[in-house]
Amino acid sequence: MKTPKVTKAHMRIGIIGAGSMGAILARHLGKLGHQVSIANSRGPESLIALATEVGATPVFVADSATAGEIVILAIPTKAVVELPQGLFANVPRGVVIIDVGNYHPELRDGRIEAIDRGMPDSQWVAQQIGRPVIKAFSNIYAKSLLEKSVPKGTKGRIALSVVGDSLDAKTAVLRLVDDLGFDPVDGGDLDESWRQQPGTPAYCQDLEATALRNALAEADRSRIAEYRAEQEVRIRRLIAAQTPAA
């Protein structure tokens, strides 16, 4: 099956995960006219209100995985191993699978040895599901994704990097990023996806395309664990600042 071209034409897109990123992507994709299905671990009945609001169809996880041309994994890293066994076994090889997650060992996911040893988190995800993935939408905060999309050519347009091994699949996602209102930047092969992991210079800085390319190049692989730990400290401080005093 040939990888589909992402254009203004309607596509069938499945989203697994209904947290902030999954819901926002569903909302934007629905507005573009794509046929979006959304699933979570609790089942479609728990998603009726959200799906109605964003213009998506609530389905079971297995149905979202076979929904169409693109499947988006918008779940915590630890939840990848909880997906149904063989979820993608019968999904055509040309279907593009996008991983938008980030590994947060202290805040959420617990320790995953292979990632702690330096494997990029999306390579680990691909290994778990037995399918290649494209890393995208992982280095932008949900609020920016929701509010800061603008038409192509707009001055100051935020850029998002897309990383993966399949040129066809990556091209499809680069086009989708553009359609969603952000400048697409090719971040290289999946082995380079660590360059946009939490805490790196390219992580959630709302950079324009040239600045994003420079930030990706600036990252130091020997500092992956340090970047992540520093980012988790920042998140803890932010949560503490937003928590009302008892």
C-alpha positions in Angstrom: 0.0 0.0 0.0 1.5 3.3 -1.0 1.8 6.0 1.7 -1.0 8.5 1.1 -0.4 12.1 0.3 -1.7 14.5 2.9 -3.4 17.4 1.2 -6.5 19.4 1.8 -8.5 16.4 0.7 -10.3 14.5 3.4 -8.5 11.7 5.1 -9.4 9.0 7.6 -7.3 9.5 10.8 -7.4 7.5 14.0 -6.2 9.0 17.3 -5.4 6.7 20.2 -5.4 8.9 23.3 -7.8 11.5 24.4 -5.7 13.7 26.6 -4.9 17.3 25.8 -2.8 16.6 22.7 -5.1 13.9 21.3 -8.1 16.1 21.8 -6.5 19.2 20.3 -5.3 17.3 17.2 -8.7 15.8 16.8 -10.2 19.3 16.9 -7.8 20.8 14.4 -8.0 17.8 12.0 -11.8 17.8 12.2 -11.9 21.5 11.2 -9.8 20.6 8.2 -12.4 18.2 7.1 -10.7 15.0 7.9 -12.7 12.0 9.2 -11.3 11.6 12.7 -11.9 8.7 15.1 -10.7 8.9 18.7 -10.2 6.1 21.3 -8.9 5.7 24.8 -8.5 2.8 27.3 -11.9 3.4 28.9 -14.0 2.8 25.7 -16.0 5.0 23.3 -18.8 5.7 25.8 -16.4 7.8 27.9 -15.6 9.9 24.8 -19.1 10.8 23.6 -19.0 14.4 24.9 -15.5 15.1 23.8 -16.0 13.6 20.4 -19.2 15.6 19.8 -17.3 18.8 20.8 -14.4 18.3 18.5 -16.2 16.6 15.6 -14.7 13.1 15.9 -16.2 9.6 16.2 -15.6 7.7 19.5 -14.4 4.2 18.9 -12.5 1.3 20.5 -8.7 1.4 20.4 -8.7 -1.5 17.9 -11.0 0.4 15.6 -8.9 3.6 15.8 -5.8 1.6 14.8 -7.5 0.5 11.6 -9.3 3.8 10.9 -7.5 4.8 7.8 -4.4 6.4 6.4 -2.9 7.8 9.6 -2.9 6.7 13.2 -1.7 9.0 15.9 -0.5 7.7 19.2 -1.1 10.4 21.8 -0.6 8.4 25.0 2.0 8.3 27.8 5.0 6.3 27.1 4.2 3.8 29.8 0.8 3.1 28.2 2.4 1.8 25.0 2.9 -1.6 26.5 -0.7 -1.6 27.6 -2.0 -1.4 24.1 -3.8 -4.6 22.9 -1.4 -7.2 21.8 -1.0 -7.3 18.0 -2.9 -4.0 17.6 -1.1 -3.2 14.3 -0.7 -6.7 13.0 -3.4 -6.3 10.4 -2.9 -2.6 9.7 -1.6 -2.1 6.1 2.1 -1.3 5.9 1.5 2.0 4.2 -0.5 3.4 7.1 1.5 6.2 8.8 1.8 5.9 12.6 2.7 9.1 14.4 4.1 9.1 17.9 3.5 12.4 19.8 4.5 11.1 23.3 7.5 12.0 25.5 9.1 9.9 28.2 8.8 11.3 31.7 10.3 8.7 34.1 9.9 10.6 37.4 6.7 12.5 36.7 4.6 9.7 35.0 6.1 6.8 33.2 8.5 5.0 35.6 11.9 3.9 34.5 12.3 2.2 31.1 15.8 0.7 31.0 16.4 0.9 27.2 15.4 4.6 27.1 17.5 5.3 30.2 20.5 3.8 28.4 20.0 6.2 25.5 17.6 4.7 23.0 15.4 7.5 21.7 11.9 7.1 23.1 10.2 6.8 19.8 12.6 4.1 18.7 11.4 2.2 21.8 7.8 2.9 20.9 8.4 1.5 17.4 10.0 -1.6 18.9 7.1 -2.2 21.2 4.3 -1.9 18.6 6.4 -3.7 15.9 5.9 -0.9 13.4 7.9 2.1 12.2 6.8 5.4 13.6 7.1 9.1 12.7 7.9 11.4 15.6 5.9 14.7 15.5 3.9 17.1 17.6 6.1 16.1 20.6 7.9 19.4 21.0 5.1 21.8 21.3 3.0 22.6 24.3 -0.7 21.8 24.0 -1.7 25.4 24.5 0.5 26.5 21.6 -0.8 23.7 19.4 -4.3 24.8 20.2 -3.9 28.6 19.8 -0.9 29.4 17.6 -1.6 27.8 14.2 -1.5 30.4 11.4 -1.6 30.3 7.6 1.5 29.5 5.5 3.7 32.5 4.9 2.7 34.3 8.1 5.6 36.0 9.7 6.8 34.3 12.9 5.0 31.0 12.1 6.0 28.3 14.6 7.9 25.4 13.1 7.6 21.7 14.1 10.1 19.1 13.4 9.1 15.7 11.9 11.5 12.7 12.3 11.4 9.2 10.8 13.0 6.6 8.6 10.4 6.4 5.8 10.7 9.3 3.4 7.2 8.8 2.1 5.7 8.6 5.6 7.7 11.6 6.8 6.6 13.7 3.7 3.0 12.9 4.5 3.4 14.2 8.1 5.3 17.2 7.0 2.4 18.1 4.8 0.0 17.5 7.6 2.0 19.9 9.9 1.8 22.6 7.2 -2.0 22.1 6.8 -2.4 22.4 10.6 -0.8 25.8 10.6 2.9 25.2 11.4 6.1 25.3 9.3 7.3 21.7 8.8 11.0 20.9 9.4 12.6 17.6 8.4 14.4 16.5 11.6 16.1 13.5 10.0 15.9 9.8 10.7 14.3 8.4 13.8 17.6 7.9 15.4 17.8 11.7 15.5 14.5 12.1 17.4 16.4 12.5 20.7 17.1 16.1 19.5 13.5 17.1 20.2 13.0 15.1 23.4 12.2 16.9 26.7 14.6 19.6 27.8 16.6 19.8 24.6 17.0 23.3 22.9 14.3 22.4 20.4 11.8 21.3 23.0 8.6 23.5 23.3 10.3 26.8 22.5 7.8 27.9 19.7 10.7 28.6 17.3 10.6 29.7 13.7 12.0 27.3 11.1 15.6 28.5 11.0 15.8 28.8 14.8 14.4 25.3 15.2 16.9 23.8 12.8 19.7 25.5 14.8 18.3 24.2 18.0 18.1 20.7 16.7 21.7 20.9 15.6 22.8 22.4 19.0 21.6 19.4 21.0 24.2 17.2 22.7 23.5 13.5 22.8 25.6 13.0 25.9 23.2 15.2 27.8 19.9 13.4 27.0 19.4 12.3 30.6 20.4 15.7 31.9 18.0 17.5 29.5 15.1 15.2 30.6 15.9 15.6 34.3 16.1 19.4 34.0 12.8 19.5 32.2 11.0 17.4 34.8 12.2 19.8 37.5 10.7 22.7 35.4 7.4 20.9 35.1 7.3 20.1 38.9 7.9 23.8 39.6 5.2 24.8 37.2 2.7 22.4 38.7 3.6 23.6 42.2 3.1 27.2 41.2 -0.3 26.5 39.8 -1.5 24.4 42.8 -3.5 26.5 45.3 -2.1 26.6 48.8 -4.0 24.4 51.3 
